[in-house]
Amino acid sequence: MAKDDMDKQPDSVSSVLKVFGILQALGEEREHGITELSQRVMMSKSTVYRFLQTMKSLGYVSQEGESEKYALTMKLFELGAKALQNVDLIRSADIQMRELSRQTRETIHLGALEEDSIVYIHKIDSLYNLRMYSRIGRRNPLYSTAIGKVLLAWRDRHEAEEILSHVVFTPSTARTLTSKEALLSALDKVHSQGFGEDNEEQEEGLRCIAVPVFDRFGVVIAGLSLSFPTIRFSEEGKSGYVKMLHEAARRISEQMGYHSYPF
């Protein structure tokens, strides 16, 4: 895009275009100085410097010693790798989630950790007329969801505490856990029994069971869950649901390169 066209854009759009122009220029060569970059992207040196300092503070750009030259870090690569991982994960999970749907007719979710929340990255709707409200991309709290508990239970305790350090525990129902201490205590049971539960903690009248999905390094990268209204839940059938979830999660984990699923 020509400089005149860029200048006609709204400020927010123009800023995004400038950032990506700088990133693209840095990606084409190992390192650049400010003068060279400003000529390459057709911006003033002061503008380029301002954007570089912001990108440097965010960890996307590094400054090479005393040379005043700038280069990309691996952070963009890490972001791209995460995106590819999710694509592969969803592709592998979809087959197993559809089989779970066929067996149970209930809603199946795949959720991942996003900062201090879970985000649903795949979903198979219930085959019953009575369905739950959720959508891919929706965020929910860690403390009131079965997937959230699973994502925390297999992490180092200090890491879990750090993730929860800025979480505000807002009760959605009378059953919602309302403190970090209560949640951390519950995680021990989740880990030992091999699954997490949401017993009407996020939404009244809704139960959920979730199990972990591992990557090739044995790190939990997602939770696989089965959700259903309380009117269709029975304690007698819970062990069967957990077994089906574990079998599905084991197959997904194997597709991701992990062959030591613990359940």
Secondary structure, DSSP 8 states (H G I E B T S, - for coil): --HHHHHTS-HHHHHHHHHHHHHHHHHHSS-EEHHHHHHHHT--HHHHHHHHHHHHHHTSEEEETTTTEEEE-SHHHHHHHHHHHHHHHHHHHHHHHHHHHHHH-SEEEEEEEETTEEEEEEEE--SSSS-----TT-EEESTTSHHHHHHHHTS-HHHHHHHHTT-----SSTTS--SHHHHHHHHHHHHHHT-EEEESSSSTTEEEEEEEEE-TTS-EEEEEEEEEEGGG--HHHHHHHHHHHHHHHHHHHHHTT------
